[in-house]
Amino acid sequence: MPSAIFPCSSPPPPKKNGITKLTNCRLVRGDSLVWDDVWVSPVTGKILRSQTAFYDELMLPDQTIDLGGRIVSPGFIECQLNGAFGFNFSTVLEDMSQYGKSVRDLNKRLVTTGVTSYIPTVTSQTSDLYHKVLPYLGPSGHSRSSDDGAESLGAHVEGPFLNPAKNGVHNRAVLREARSFGDLEDMYGWSCNINPPPGGPTVKMITVAPELGSSMTPTIIPELVSRGVIVSIGHSEATYEEASAAVAAGATMITHLFNAMRPLHHRNPGIFGVLGGIARPPFFGVIADGIHLHPTTIKIAWNAHPEGFILVTDAMHMVGLADGVYEWTNGEGEHFIVKKGSVLHLQGSDTIAGSSITLIECVNNFLNWSGATVPQAIKAVTATPAAMLGVQGIKGCLDAGADADLVILSESERKEGEGVGGKMRELVVDEVWKFGARVFQRE
């Protein structure tokens, strides 16, 4: 005889699923902070739709964490990182297996700053260097573990097709002019770097000076875009007309706005002019370290096109290191960079050599210089870079189905300082979650 079924009996207890419910917290949604809960799964690595999990799949969280009113942000996305914690992406090692290990070590340390995704940047170099390092810098893919730390979304090659008159610290000896798309294929490599393998091209973004060569804007830029590569304008003497033509051809980003480009002029606004002079202005990176740009300049850029405003660090490998003189191999020959506090200069000159700031410091600076709200500042390192990179809905948001990359932030306010209204606001990274698992907690 079959066993009896009792309609009033209790259902079996739910199975352990690893789901965490974060409650009593304010979620960054658009330009607002919204009191709500968020459910994350380390099994799927995704943010869950809580009602579907509860009512349809009969799942309950294994743990509930009360965040005490703190802010939950999507994981930060860094769009211009040259290196950090002593490792420079533009480096060839005698044993290149150590290069991969150094990248993995950097990823684990980078995530503690709130950065969960980034595009590692390689500066103007020789073709041989690109061929050797780029295979290590492509998209990390979905097979990664949360323990791996921050993930690459693909490499950013900043050069060498740049204007020698706006080289910054890039070595003029390696700068080139592209006459055909084949010049890019030869420079960066064919099969794995600028032709899309599964998961997207190794090279996610290329910075070029669009005024160089007759082929760059009408031919090369559209070809790159057709292959899924983002084209950014930078290190350039482009006029407003030349920059507008590049955007019309498919360029959608500007590399570190105002720096290493033709300055704004009332008769020709140059690259900056496209932010207010065309129907669909591009995204643009801004280094908010107080050295590259005056705070008022940053505020002007944000007001000109807030939907395209992206905070970047342009950080070098001196991030996290003590003051001193550091070797930097840039193309052929050796160069040295002097670190004093947060300022980096090419040795023997007053040329700024990137930064040693973190992305959360850029967010805090922007907050205090612009009068932006907390959600607006966070958007500049989450939703906006995600849109620029074409990963919106997966990164940069807290929507159900998105990757469960989270930053838990506490905030404070001090009366002293140079912030708006004489008050200094500060966000502090308390916790970082990657693919639904907590990977960092501030002591």
N, C-alpha and C positions, 0 to 999 in steps of 0.2 A: 504494500500500500504506500502511495506517495505520501511524503511528509505534509503535514497540514500547513497552510499559509494563513497567517493571522494578519488581517488588514490593519489592525491597530498597533502592530509591533513597530519598534523603532527601526529606521533604516540603518544599514551598516555604517560604521564611522568612515568619514572620507579618508582616502589614501593620502599619505604624505606626498606633497608635490613641490615643496621648496618655495612656494609662493610667499612673498612678503607684502604686507599692506602697510604703507606709510600713511599715517593719519595725523590730524591736528597740524596741518601744514598749508602753506600758501604756494600754489603752483603758478609758474610763469606761463600764461596763456595770452599770446598776442601782446598787447600793450597793457595788460592787467595782471594783478596778482589775485588769484581766485582760491578761496578756502575750499579744499576738496581732498579726497584720498587718492592715492595712486597705488595700483597693484602691479608688481613686477614678478617675472618668472625667470630664474636662472636656467631652467630647462630649455625654454624657447629663446631666452635672451631678449624677450619683448615686453612691452607694456601691455597689460591685459585690460580688456573691457570687463570691469568688475561685475556688472549685472549678468553678462553672458556666462562668465565663469561660475557665478553663484547659482543662477536660476537654470541655465541650460546644461551646464556640465557638473553641477552639484559639487563645486570645489570651494573650499574655505582656505584662507591663508594659514600657513603653518606658523607664521609669526606676525604680530602687529607691533609696529614701532611708532610711538608717540614722539613727534618731532618738536613739540613745544612751540608751535607757531613759526618755526623757521621756514625759509624759502627753499622750494625744490625747483631747480633749473634743469633744462636739458644739459647734457654734457657739452663742454666748450669745444669749438672747432677752430683750430689755428691754421691760417692760410699762408703763413710765411714764416717758416722756422728753418734757419740755416744750420742749427745744431743746438746742443745744450749739454750741461753737466760734463764738459770736457771733450765731447765728441762732435766733430764737424762732418756733415754729410758730404762735403766737397773734398774728400780725402781718399786716396788710394793707399791701402795697407799692403805690406809684403805678403801677408797671409790674409786673403780676402774673406776667409771664413770668420776671421776675427771682426771684420766689418759687420757681418750679420749679427754677431754676438753683441757688438757695441750698439747696434740699432735696437736690439731687444732690451738691453739694459736701459737705454734711454727711454724706451716706451714705458717701462715700469716706473721710472722716476717722473716722467712727464705727467702721468695720470694724477700724481699727488697735487699738481697745480690746478686741477680742474679740467685739463685738456684730455678729452677722451678720443678725439679724432683729429687728424692733421694732414697736411700735405707737405712732406719734407722738401726743402728747397735746396737745389744745387745751383751755385752761382756760375758765372761765365768761366768755362774750363775748356780743356782740349777734348777732342773727340774720344781719345783713349780713356780718359777718366769717366766720361758719360757711359761708355760701353761697359765699364767695369762696375760702376756703383748703381746705376739705375735698376738693374734686375733685383736689387735688394730693397728698393723703395716703392715698389708697386702696391696696389691695393692689397690689404691684408687678407681679405676674403672672409667668408662666414664660418670657416672651420676653426677660427681662433677661440681661445679660452679667455675668460675674463681675467685670468691671472697674467695674461700677456701684457696688460696695461693698455696704453693708448694705441690706436690702430691707424695705419696709413690709409688714406683714401686715394693714393696715387701721388706721384712726384710732381713738383713744380720746378721747371728748368728756367732760371732767370738769366737768359743769355744763351749763347754769346752773340746773338743777332741784335746788338744794341748800338746806340750812337756813341762813338768814342768821346764826343764832346760832353756827354752826360754819363760818364762811366762810374762816377762815385768811387768806390774802392775796387771795382772790377778791373782786372788787368787788361789794359788796352791791347796788349800784344796778342790776346786770344780772341778779340772781338772780330766778328765776320759780317759780311753782307750776303744775304741769301738771294741768289738769282733764280732758283727754281726750288720746287718742293724736294727734289733729290738732294739738295744741300742739307736740308734738315734730316732726311733719312740717313745720310752719311754721318752727320754730326752726332745724332742721338742713338742710332742703331735702328735696324729695320724690323725684325720679326717681333720682338717682345716689348718694344718701347713706345713707338708711335703708331703701330697698327694694332687695332683692338683685339686682344685675346679674350677668352671668356672672363667676365668680370670687369672688363674695361681696359683701356690702355694703361701701361705702366706710367707714362707721362700724362698727368691729368691736366696740367696747365703750363703754358709757355708764355714768357714775357718777351715781347719784341718791340723794337722801335719801328712803327709802321711807315715812317718816311724814307727808310733805307731801301733802295732798289725799286725797280719798276714793277716787280712781281709780287711784293709782299702783300699789299692790300687787295689787288684784283684777283690774285691766284692762290697765294699760299695760305692766307687767312681762311678763305672758304674751304680749302682742302683740309686744313686742320680741324675746323669745326665739323666737317662731314665725318671725320674719324672719331668724334667724341672728345676732342681736345679743346679745353677752354683757352682762348687767346686773350692775353692781358697786354695793355699798353704800358710801357715803362722805359726808363733810362732813354729818354726821347726828347728831340727838339721839335716834335710835331706841332704844326700850327693847328688852330681850331678846325680849319677845313680838312687837314690831313687826318686829324683824330676823328672827326665826324665820318669821314669816308671809311676809316678802319672799323668803326662801330657798325656802320651800314653793311660792311662786308662780313660781320660776324663777331668782332671783338666784343666781349661782354664784361671786362674787368680792367681796372687801372691799378698798377702796382705802386704801392706807397705814394699816394697822391701828394703832389707838390714837391716831393723829393726826387732829385735827379731828372728833372724835366723843365721844359721852358716855363718860366714864371708867368703868372697872370699879368696881362697887359691890357690897358683899357681899349686899345685898338685891335688887339687880337688876344682873346682870353686863353688861347692854347688848349691843352688837354682839359684843364679845369672847366673850360667853357661848355664841354659836352654835357656836364651835369645839369645845366639849365637851358641849353640851347637846342636840344633835339627831343623828338617825341618819346624815345625809349632810351634814357640814359643808362650807362653801364653801372655795375657795382664798382666799388673802389675801396682800397685798403688804406687805413690811417694808423700811423704809429703814435700812440698817445703816451710817450715817455717823457714829455716836457723838454726834450732835446731836439728831436727832429722837426717838431712843429710847435709854434706858439699856441697856447690854449685857445685863444680867440680864433686862430686859423682853423682849428679843429671844429669849433662851434659853427663857423661859417660853412664849412664843408657839410656838416650834419644838416644844417638848415637848408642847404641847397638841394639835397637829395637824401632824406633820411632813410628811404627804403633801400638805398644802395650802400649804406654806410657799414663798413666791416672793420672792426678793430683787429690789428695784427701786431706782432711784436718785432718782426725782422730780427729775431734774437740770434746771437752767435753762440758758439760753444762755451763762451765765458759765463753763461747763466749758471749760477750756483757756485762759481769759483771766486777765489780771493782776488784782490787787486794785484796787478802785476803786468808783465809783458808776456804775451802769448804768441806762439808761432801760428801762422796761417798761411798755408800753401795755396796760392791762388793762381792757377794756370802754371806757366813756366817761371820758375824762380820762387824764392821764399820771401814772405812779407811777415811783418809783426804788427800786432795790435796791442795797444796799451789800454788797460782797464783801470779806471779810477772811479770808484763808486759805481754808479750806473751808466757812466759815460765811456764809450769806446771810440778811440781814434786810431787811424793808421799811424804807425810810429813815424815821427819826424814831420808830421803835418797836422793840420787842423781838420782833416777830412773825417767825417763821422763814419764809423765802420760798424753799422748795424747797432743793435741794442743788447742789453743784458737784463731786460725786464721780462716779467711773466705776464700772461694774458689777464689774470685777475687784477694785477696792478694797473694794466691799461683800462680795465673796466672801472676801477675806482677813480682813476684820474679823470676819465670821461665824465663820470657821475658828478664830480666836484667842479669841473670846468664848464660844463654845458647846461646844467639845470635839468638834464634828462631825468626821467623816472627810472627806478630800478629795472622794471621790465624793458624799457627802451634800451638801457645800457646792455642788459643781458642779451637782447635780441641781436645786438651787433656782433656777438660771438656764438650765436646759436642759429636762430631761424634764418637770418640774412645770409651768412656764409653757406648754410645748407642749400638755400635757393640758388646761390651763385654756382655751387658745385653740382646742382641737379640731384641732390639727395633729400630734398624736402619730403616729409612724411616718413622718412626712415631715420634721419638724424635731425637734430635741432628743434625737436618738438616733444611734447608729452602726450601725444595722441595714442590711442589704442592701436597696436600693431607696429609702432615705432620701436627701434632698438631701445632697450632699457638702460640707456646711458644717462646718469643723473649726477647732479652736483647739489649737495645740501649746503646752504649758505646761512650764516648768521649775519646780522647787521648791527652797526653801532653808529653813533653820531656824537661829534665833539663840537663845542662852540668855537674853539680856537682853530686857526688855519685860514686857508685862502679859498675855501669852497664858496659856492653860491650862498649869499646871505650870511657869510662869515661862519658857516658850519661845514664841517668835514664829515662826509659819509664814508663808511667803509664796509665792504662785504668780505667775509672771511670764509674760505673753503673749509668746512667742517668734515664733510664726508664726500666720497666719490664712489659711484656705483657703475659698473661696467657689465653690460649684458645681464642685468638683473642681480648681480652679486656685488656686495660691498668690497671694494679693493683698497680703500684708504679711509682712515678715521683719525682726525686730529687729536693729539693727546691733550 
